[in-house]
Amino acid sequence: MAGMLGKRDQQHGVITLQGLLLVFTGGLLVLILTAAFITSFGYFRGYVADQLGDHARDGATATGLSLSNAIDGSDPVAAASLIDAVFDSGRYLSVEYLDHSDSLIAGRRKPLQGTAAPGWFIRLTSLPRPMAEAEVVRGWSRLGKVRVVSHPGRAYDDLWRITVGLLVGVLAIGGAGLVVLHLLLGRILSPLKALEAQARALGQRDFRKRVDIKSTRELNQVTEAMNQMADDLGQLFEGQGKLIQHLRKVNNEDPVTGLASRSAFDQRLRAELESEEKAAPGVLIMIQLGFFVDYNRAYGRSEGDLLLKQIAGCLQRFVKRHTESFAGRRTGAEFAVFLPGASAADVRVWAEELVAELDGLYADHAAPMDTIVHAGLAVTAEGLGSRDLLAAADEALVAAQQRDESCCWLSETGLENHHNMETWRVIISQAIRDRSLSLWLQPMVQGGEQSVVHYQVFSRINSPEGVLKAGLFVPVAERLGLIKDIDRLLIERVLERLASHPGERLAVSLGSASVADPEFRSDLLASLGQAGPLVSRLWVGVAEQTIHHHRKDVSTLVRELVRLGVPVLVDRFGVGGVPFSYLKNLPFRAMRIDNSFIHNLDSHDENRFWLESVLAIARSRGVKVFATGVETAAEYSVLCKLGIDGAMGYHLGRPFAAD
């Protein structure tokens, strides 16, 4: 890419094909017209010079005959009168009557003056001044001779008028010819500009641009070939995107419900709990439909699958209402939902509402059969791994199943470590009012030398309980509608940091509610617009799930950010369930793979193959690929072999306070 930009910069100032043809053809036209002008001018000058010579001879002959026959040439007074009359006609510079010894008998002379032609033109053309002589005789006696020089004033005037007319004609013809030539070349070569724009679009992996302008046969064939190539590349990209989407579904989605498969859910849960930065309080819900085996036996497998799909639809709507939560199918009619950053008391209320909704849906399908829905809740705790949390949720589910009605059962594990929503509201609101938000930076590195690509910005809240990580309060802030205020404060601090550290590059991630809010988007664009060129060093991340739920808002924001020169990346790529084709329609510069795909990458062949496919298609579009959650040397080794553009995690560098 840098090489292409370098070559493009080197081509600045090189004449265009249209300009070259215009200069060559226009120059040829000017040369022809100039030659025609010079030839015509020379012809007219010679013609005028000949006329001057003829006029001088005619004047000398007529004067000589008059002195010879009509007037007595031997009488100086009469001769002088005749010469005065001829001279006063104004058509001669000199008229002289000379004797045998060339002595002047009578004559008149005057300088060249009184012409309409400018002096520089007279000096430039310099017409000859022909002199003619005629004998004066009386009978057989030779009295003398008459010498006449014609006045070239009229000749200069005629030549000046002819020259001006020629020049005006040449300029008019030349100007009209150049204008027509410019328009004609513009019309003929107009597809070239469209082809150039199409080629640049293809270089940026935009295959939607078409050239519909018709011109000459050769250019039409080129445009058809380029359009066909764009179609083929677009279809190839579409096929690659569908393949990657299919691989993701096969490896990570349950084929019946579309929820996360058991292995994918466990992988993501493990990444959430075992990542030091993302580790945060949360609640796991295990849900079981009772008597589902009897339902399947009574109504058949297809009806059972239809019920499971509708149950999954309820769970997906539940997940959408609770930011960063995710759901999966375990086995049969058993489902799991994890809500990060939520308190046990709040989740218990939500779970009871969810169980009531699922029970009503189940009962409507199974009537008149008996139905029941149970849920077990387990709360995260320090030192509690994913297996322990799943086991605690299973135990709570078994306890719920001891009751003969649809209900929830909450495990006692970790209950003392959680705030309820109101307590969180007080903590976060106070932090916003006090502006007690601090920046922590974690390096995104590349290659074996681990050179820094940029720093990912994490926010921290300074509370009476100590410093709270973003993983603790951001999910809660999303639910409470406070994330917009946090993101405003974050952007303000980040811009201050960029201004005071000229060589630094930073990356921030925006909350889903912030992106969906028109007022926040307007404030964000205004702040970045006022910041000037330094915004080119700020990566702005938008989560893939946000793209899924707010496609129109994301599209508007991304295009405006790109217009300002802000590079935009897809955050948490792979868990949003969005068709890969959005990369073709939105100008993202990079994507950041979710840490659930990186966790234990060295031993997870399916994720490694999927990531390799993502890298291939991203490179074909000039999109960088970053990875998060790198916790071991083995994981980073695999990423380096795949050619990742950047990676971050506790193995590569821990977050540090920006201050």
URDA-V276324 format. One record per residue. N is the residue number from 1. RES is the residue in one small letter. SS is DSSP state (hx for helix, st for strand, lp for the rest). Layout:
[[N/RES/SS] [N/RES/SS]]
This chain:
[[1/m/lp] [2/a/hx] [3/g/hx] [4/m/hx] [5/l/hx] [6/g/hx] [7/k/hx] [8/r/hx] [9/d/hx] [10/q/hx] [11/q/lp] [12/h/lp] [13/g/lp] [14/v/lp] [15/i/lp] [16/t/lp] [17/l/hx] [18/q/hx] [19/g/hx] [20/l/hx] [21/l/hx] [22/l/hx] [23/v/hx] [24/f/hx] [25/t/hx] [26/g/hx] [27/g/hx] [28/l/hx] [29/l/hx] [30/v/hx] [31/l/hx] [32/i/hx] [33/l/hx] [34/t/hx] [35/a/hx] [36/a/hx] [37/f/hx] [38/i/hx] [39/t/hx] [40/s/hx] [41/f/hx] [42/g/hx] [43/y/hx] [44/f/hx] [45/r/hx] [46/g/hx] [47/y/hx] [48/v/hx] [49/a/hx] [50/d/hx] [51/q/hx] [52/l/hx] [53/g/hx] [54/d/hx] [55/h/hx] [56/a/hx] [57/r/hx] [58/d/hx] [59/g/hx] [60/a/hx] [61/t/hx] [62/a/hx] [63/t/hx] [64/g/hx] [65/l/hx] [66/s/hx] [67/l/hx] [68/s/hx] [69/n/hx] [70/a/hx] [71/i/lp] [72/d/lp] [73/g/lp] [74/s/lp] [75/d/lp] [76/p/hx] [77/v/hx] [78/a/hx] [79/a/hx] [80/a/hx] [81/s/hx] [82/l/hx] [83/i/hx] [84/d/hx] [85/a/hx] [86/v/hx] [87/f/hx] [88/d/lp] [89/s/lp] [90/g/lp] [91/r/lp] [92/y/st] [93/l/st] [94/s/st] [95/v/st] [96/e/st] [97/y/st] [98/l/st] [99/d/lp] [100/h/lp] [101/s/lp] [102/d/lp] [103/s/lp] [104/l/st] [105/i/st] [106/a/st] [107/g/st] [108/r/st] [109/r/st] [110/k/lp] [111/p/lp] [112/l/lp] [113/q/lp] [114/g/lp] [115/t/lp] [116/a/lp] [117/a/lp] [118/p/lp] [119/g/hx] [120/w/hx] [121/f/hx] [122/i/hx] [123/r/hx] [124/l/hx] [125/t/hx] [126/s/lp] [127/l/lp] [128/p/lp] [129/r/lp] [130/p/lp] [131/m/st] [132/a/st] [133/e/st] [134/a/st] [135/e/st] [136/v/st] [137/v/st] [138/r/st] [139/g/lp] [140/w/lp] [141/s/st] [142/r/st] [143/l/st] [144/g/st] [145/k/st] [146/v/st] [147/r/st] [148/v/st] [149/v/st] [150/s/st] [151/h/lp] [152/p/lp] [153/g/hx] [154/r/hx] [155/a/hx] [156/y/hx] [157/d/hx] [158/d/hx] [159/l/hx] [160/w/hx] [161/r/hx] [162/i/hx] [163/t/hx] [164/v/hx] [165/g/hx] [166/l/hx] [167/l/hx] [168/v/hx] [169/g/hx] [170/v/hx] [171/l/hx] [172/a/hx] [173/i/hx] [174/g/hx] [175/g/hx] [176/a/hx] [177/g/hx] [178/l/hx] [179/v/hx] [180/v/hx] [181/l/hx] [182/h/hx] [183/l/hx] [184/l/hx] [185/l/hx] [186/g/hx] [187/r/hx] [188/i/hx] [189/l/hx] [190/s/hx] [191/p/hx] [192/l/hx] [193/k/hx] [194/a/hx] [195/l/hx] [196/e/hx] [197/a/hx] [198/q/hx] [199/a/hx] [200/r/hx] [201/a/hx] [202/l/hx] [203/g/hx] [204/q/lp] [205/r/lp] [206/d/lp] [207/f/lp] [208/r/lp] [209/k/lp] [210/r/lp] [211/v/lp] [212/d/lp] [213/i/lp] [214/k/lp] [215/s/lp] [216/t/lp] [217/r/hx] [218/e/hx] [219/l/hx] [220/n/hx] [221/q/hx] [222/v/hx] [223/t/hx] [224/e/hx] [225/a/hx] [226/m/hx] [227/n/hx] [228/q/hx] [229/m/hx] [230/a/hx] [231/d/hx] [232/d/hx] [233/l/hx] [234/g/hx] [235/q/hx] [236/l/hx] [237/f/hx] [238/e/hx] [239/g/hx] [240/q/hx] [241/g/hx] [242/k/hx] [243/l/hx] [244/i/hx] [245/q/hx] [246/h/hx] [247/l/hx] [248/r/hx] [249/k/hx] [250/v/hx] [251/n/hx] [252/n/hx] [253/e/st] [254/d/lp] [255/p/lp] [256/v/lp] [257/t/lp] [258/g/lp] [259/l/lp] [260/a/st] [261/s/lp] [262/r/hx] [263/s/hx] [264/a/hx] [265/f/hx] [266/d/hx] [267/q/hx] [268/r/hx] [269/l/hx] [270/r/hx] [271/a/hx] [272/e/hx] [273/l/hx] [274/e/hx] [275/s/lp] [276/e/lp] [277/e/lp] [278/k/lp] [279/a/lp] [280/a/lp] [281/p/lp] [282/g/st] [283/v/st] [284/l/st] [285/i/st] [286/m/st] [287/i/st] [288/q/st] [289/l/st] [290/g/st] [291/f/lp] [292/f/hx] [293/v/hx] [294/d/hx] [295/y/hx] [296/n/hx] [297/r/hx] [298/a/hx] [299/y/hx] [300/g/lp] [301/r/hx] [302/s/hx] [303/e/hx] [304/g/hx] [305/d/hx] [306/l/hx] [307/l/hx] [308/l/hx] [309/k/hx] [310/q/hx] [311/i/hx] [312/a/hx] [313/g/hx] [314/c/hx] [315/l/hx] [316/q/hx] [317/r/hx] [318/f/hx] [319/v/hx] [320/k/hx] [321/r/hx] [322/h/lp] [323/t/lp] [324/e/lp] [325/s/lp] [326/f/st] [327/a/st] [328/g/st] [329/r/st] [330/r/lp] [331/t/lp] [332/g/lp] [333/a/lp] [334/e/st] [335/f/st] [336/a/st] [337/v/st] [338/f/st] [339/l/st] [340/p/st] [341/g/lp] [342/a/lp] [343/s/lp] [344/a/hx] [345/a/hx] [346/d/hx] [347/v/hx] [348/r/hx] [349/v/hx] [350/w/hx] [351/a/hx] [352/e/hx] [353/e/hx] [354/l/hx] [355/v/hx] [356/a/hx] [357/e/hx] [358/l/hx] [359/d/hx] [360/g/hx] [361/l/hx] [362/y/hx] [363/a/hx] [364/d/hx] [365/h/hx] [366/a/hx] [367/a/lp] [368/p/lp] [369/m/lp] [370/d/lp] [371/t/lp] [372/i/st] [373/v/st] [374/h/st] [375/a/st] [376/g/st] [377/l/st] [378/a/st] [379/v/st] [380/t/lp] [381/a/lp] [382/e/lp] [383/g/lp] [384/l/lp] [385/g/lp] [386/s/hx] [387/r/hx] [388/d/hx] [389/l/hx] [390/l/hx] [391/a/hx] [392/a/hx] [393/a/hx] [394/d/hx] [395/e/hx] [396/a/hx] [397/l/hx] [398/v/hx] [399/a/hx] [400/a/hx] [401/q/hx] [402/q/lp] [403/r/lp] [404/d/lp] [405/e/lp] [406/s/lp] [407/c/st] [408/c/st] [409/w/st] [410/l/st] [411/s/lp] [412/e/lp] [413/t/lp] [414/g/lp] [415/l/hx] [416/e/hx] [417/n/hx] [418/h/lp] [419/h/lp] [420/n/lp] [421/m/hx] [422/e/hx] [423/t/hx] [424/w/hx] [425/r/hx] [426/v/hx] [427/i/hx] [428/i/hx] [429/s/hx] [430/q/hx] [431/a/hx] [432/i/hx] [433/r/hx] [434/d/hx] [435/r/lp] [436/s/lp] [437/l/st] [438/s/st] [439/l/st] [440/w/st] [441/l/st] [442/q/st] [443/p/st] [444/m/st] [445/v/st] [446/q/st] [447/g/lp] [448/g/lp] [449/e/lp] [450/q/lp] [451/s/st] [452/v/st] [453/v/st] [454/h/st] [455/y/st] [456/q/st] [457/v/st] [458/f/st] [459/s/st] [460/r/st] [461/i/st] [462/n/st] [463/s/st] [464/p/lp] [465/e/lp] [466/g/st] [467/v/st] [468/l/st] [469/k/st] [470/a/hx] [471/g/hx] [472/l/hx] [473/f/hx] [474/v/hx] [475/p/hx] [476/v/hx] [477/a/hx] [478/e/hx] [479/r/hx] [480/l/hx] [481/g/lp] [482/l/lp] [483/i/hx] [484/k/hx] [485/d/hx] [486/i/hx] [487/d/hx] [488/r/hx] [489/l/hx] [490/l/hx] [491/i/hx] [492/e/hx] [493/r/hx] [494/v/hx] [495/l/hx] [496/e/hx] [497/r/hx] [498/l/hx] [499/a/hx] [500/s/hx] [501/h/lp] [502/p/lp] [503/g/lp] [504/e/lp] [505/r/lp] [506/l/st] [507/a/st] [508/v/st] [509/s/st] [510/l/st] [511/g/lp] [512/s/hx] [513/a/hx] [514/s/hx] [515/v/hx] [516/a/hx] [517/d/lp] [518/p/hx] [519/e/hx] [520/f/hx] [521/r/hx] [522/s/hx] [523/d/hx] [524/l/hx] [525/l/hx] [526/a/hx] [527/s/hx] [528/l/hx] [529/g/hx] [530/q/hx] [531/a/hx] [532/g/hx] [533/p/hx] [534/l/hx] [535/v/hx] [536/s/hx] [537/r/hx] [538/l/st] [539/w/st] [540/v/st] [541/g/st] [542/v/st] [543/a/st] [544/e/hx] [545/q/hx] [546/t/hx] [547/i/hx] [548/h/hx] [549/h/hx] [550/h/lp] [551/r/hx] [552/k/hx] [553/d/hx] [554/v/hx] [555/s/hx] [556/t/hx] [557/l/hx] [558/v/hx] [559/r/hx] [560/e/hx] [561/l/hx] [562/v/hx] [563/r/hx] [564/l/lp] [565/g/lp] [566/v/lp] [567/p/lp] [568/v/st] [569/l/st] [570/v/st] [571/d/st] [572/r/st] [573/f/st] [574/g/lp] [575/v/lp] [576/g/lp] [577/g/lp] [578/v/lp] [579/p/lp] [580/f/lp] [581/s/lp] [582/y/hx] [583/l/hx] [584/k/hx] [585/n/hx] [586/l/lp] [587/p/lp] [588/f/lp] [589/r/lp] [590/a/st] [591/m/st] [592/r/st] [593/i/st] [594/d/lp] [595/n/hx] [596/s/hx] [597/f/hx] [598/i/hx] [599/h/lp] [600/n/lp] [601/l/hx] [602/d/hx] [603/s/hx] [604/h/lp] [605/d/hx] [606/e/hx] [607/n/hx] [608/r/hx] [609/f/hx] [610/w/hx] [611/l/hx] [612/e/hx] [613/s/hx] [614/v/hx] [615/l/hx] [616/a/hx] [617/i/hx] [618/a/hx] [619/r/hx] [620/s/hx] [621/r/lp] [622/g/lp] [623/v/lp] [624/k/st] [625/v/st] [626/f/st] [627/a/st] [628/t/lp] [629/g/lp] [630/v/lp] [631/e/lp] [632/t/lp] [633/a/hx] [634/a/hx] [635/e/hx] [636/y/hx] [637/s/hx] [638/v/hx] [639/l/hx] [640/c/hx] [641/k/hx] [642/l/hx] [643/g/lp] [644/i/lp] [645/d/lp] [646/g/st] [647/a/st] [648/m/lp] [649/g/lp] [650/y/lp] [651/h/lp] [652/l/lp] [653/g/lp] [654/r/lp] [655/p/lp] [656/f/st] [657/a/st] [658/a/lp] [659/d/lp]]
